[in-house]
Amino acid sequence: MKKLLLVFITNLIFFSCEDVVEIPLNDSKEILIVDAYINWIKETNKTEQKVNLSLSSPYFKKTSQPATGASVYIEDENGKIYQFTEENSGNYIPIDTIPYDTENSYTLNIQYKNQTYIGEESLKTVSSIDRIEQESVELFGNEAVQLEAYCFDPIEENNYSYFEFTSTELDFPEYNIFRDDFSSGGEYYGFLLDSGLNKGDLVKVRQFGLSNFGYNYWYLLILQNTQQGGPFVGTPVNLRGNIVNMNNSNENAFGYFRMSEVSEVDYVIK
């Protein structure tokens, strides 16, 4: 009798586990994400000007949702307005090109779902990439390519920038950030170290000028995306950029409005 009772209880537990338990998740409110940039390429005098808008998504949702139907413009200190039009879902481009101007500040204005967001920035210059040096180093037992993009830091100036290395042979872009605390009047460089690059591969090397606030933002952003974790590593948090919600300061957008002079070099691996 005890054996039959045990079998009955075991079967009851087993079949009870077949029930699907749905746990409601408290998804956070959608937040506007802004990726806005004005790039001026020194070597070609070309410009890249775009505002990308999207919405934050729940933790388990892997796709992002574009923020469509927004009104976007940039205004200079003299009140001149540069209107943006929606090129495709969530991507906005200026109708008229914003000129190269390092003397004035510019204000990005976004109106979306009855909320007004603004961000202020000015164009930051950057040193030219003078040369790129390549060498082979050992990385975890394999031969790797190291690139060093050298620049000269103007004396008696506070300069901030970040380097970007991109290639079809790299899984992800590589970023370095720079501030001239110890290199004023001397050389400095950004570097790439990768074991997947081979002779003939093309690497695009860029250096972007940043403001002091922009440097701090990119420093934390890169740190969060590169740290490996461990018992003493802090929990990543959502970074606040320079985009402010004028209707509700507790619901500021994520992201950044950046204006950068850019030095660009295409380098072929030897």
N, C-alpha and C positions, 0 to 999 in steps of 0.2 A: 504493500500500500504506500509506504513512504517513497518507494522507487517511482511509482506512477505519479505521485504528487510532484516529485522533483522534475520529471519529464514534462508535466503540464506547465509548471512554473517557467522552465527553461524555454519552452515553445512560446509562452506568453510574452516573455521578454524579447525573444527573437523577432516575433511578428510585430511587436510594438515598435521596434526600431525601424520598421519599414515606412512608418509615417513620415511625411515631409514636414519639417518644421520651418516655417517662414518667419524670419526675424526682420521687422521693419528697421531700416537704416535711416538715420536722420541726416540726409544729405544737406550740406551747407548751401546757403543761398548763392546763386550764380554771381560771379564777380567779373567785371570787365577786365580784360588783359590787353595791354597796349604795347606794341612793338613799333615804335615810331623813330625813323632815322632820316637825317639829311647828310649824305656823304658827298664830299668833293674830292675827286681823285687828282692828286698833284701832277702825276706824270702824264695824264691824258686830258686834263681839264674837263673831264666828264663828271656827271653828277648822278647820284641815286637818291630818289626822294620817295618815301612810301610810309604809310601808316597802316599797320596790320592790327585788326581788332578781332578778338575772340572772347569766348566766355569760359570761365572755369567749369570743370566737370566733376561729377562724383568720383570718388577714389577708384572704384572698380570699372569705370568707363574709360576705355582707352582712346576714344576719338574726341577731338575738340570740336566745338560748335562755333562757326564764324558769327561775329556780331554784324549783322547786315542792317542797312537802312539808317546808318548814323549820319549826322551832319558834321563835317570835319573841315576846319580851316586853320591856317597859321597866320598870326598877325605880328607885324614888326612894331618897333617902338614909335614909329611915325603914324601908325594907324592903317598902314597898307595891309590889305587882306589877300591871302592866297587861298582860294577855294580848292578843295579836293573833291574828286568824283570817285565813285565806287567802281573800280575796274572789274572786279569779280567779287564773289562772296567774302566780305570782311577785309578786302584789300583796297586801299584808297590811295590815289595818286593825284598830284597837283595839276590843275588845269594850266597854270603858268608856272614856269620854273622859278624857284626861290633863288635869288642871286647869292653869289659868294660875298659874304660880309662879316668881318670879324669885329666890327665896331658896335653893333647893336645886338640886343637880345630879342628873341622871338618867343611867342606864346602859342602853344598848341591848344586849340579849343575843340572839344568833342561833345556833341549833344546826342545822347542815346537814352531812349526810354525815359524821357522827361528828367534826365539827370545831366548836369553840365560838369565836364571834367576839363581841367586845364593843367598844362605843364610848361615851365619856362626854361629856356636854355639859350646859349650863344655858341657860335661856331668856334671850335677849338683847333688851333693849328697843331701840326705835328712835324717832327724832323723826318727828312727823307731817308729811306733805306739806302745806304751807300754801297754796301756790298754784302754778299752772302758767302760764307765759308762752309765747306762740307768736309766731314771726316767720318771715319768708320770707328765704332766703339763696340765693345762686347756688352750685350744685354741679355742676362739670364742664359748665358751659354751660347747665344746666337749673335751673329754680326748684325749690327744696326747702323742706320744712317743718322748722323746728327747734323742739323743745319743751324747756323748761327747768323741771324740777320742783324748787321751792325748799323748803328746810327750815331750821329754826333749830337750831344745835348747842349743847347745854347746856354751860355753862362748867364748867371743872375736872372734866371727865369724859373718859375715853378711849373714844371711840366709833368703831365700825367697821360698815359696812353695804354693801349693794350695791343698785343700782336695776335694775329689769327693766321693759322696755317691750314689750308684746305687742299684736298686732292681726291680724285676718284679712287685712289688706292688706300685712303685712310677711312676707317670706320666712322670716325667723328672728327670734326675740326679740333685743332689743338690751340689753346689760348694761353698767353702769358700776359701779365700786367706789369706796368712799370711806373715808378715815380722817382724823381731825380734827387732824392735825399743825399746820395753819396757820389753822384756822377756828374754834377754840374760842371760844364766845360769840358767833359771828357766823353769817351765812347761808352755805349751800352748796347745790349743786344737782346733779342728774343730768340728762343731756340725751340727746335723740334727734335725729338728722339723717337725713332720708329724702326722696327725690324721688318716691316712689310714693304718698304720702298725698295725699288730696284732701278738700275740704270735705265734712263729714258723716261722715267715717270715725271709728270709735271706737278709741281707744287706751287700754289698761289700763296704768296706771303703778303700780308697786309698789316699796317700799323695805323691805329685810329687814335686821333686826339681826344682827350677826355677832360672834363672839368674835375675839380677836387671831389665834388659830390658823386659824379659819375664813376670816378676811380673807386671810391668806397663801395658803391653799389656793385660794380663788376668784380671787385675783390671778393665780396661775400658770395656773389652768385657763382663764381668759379670755384670757390672753396667748398660750397655745398655740393657741387656737382663732381668734385674730384676726390673728396676725402673718403677714405676706405672704411671708416667706422672703427669701433673698439669700445672698451668699457668707459673711456673718458671723453668720447666725442659727443658733443651736444646734439640734441634733436634738431633737424633742419626746420626752419620756420619760413613762412611766406615773407618775401622781401618787399618792402615798400620802396617804390621808386620816387620819381618827381611828379607823378600824376595825382592831382588832388580833386576830390569830388566837392564842388562848390555848394551842393545842396545838403550833403551829409558827410561830414569829415570822418565819420566812423565807417564809411563804405567807400574808401578810396580805391582806385583801380590798381591792379598789379602792373608792373612793367616800367618802361622808361622811354622818355623822349630825348634823343641824342642828336647833336649836330657836330660832325667830325670832319676835319681835313684828313685825308687818307693817303698814305704812301703805299704803292703797290708794285710788286715785282713778281713776274712769272719765272720760276726757276726749274730747270731740267736736271734731274739727278744724274751725276756723272758716274 
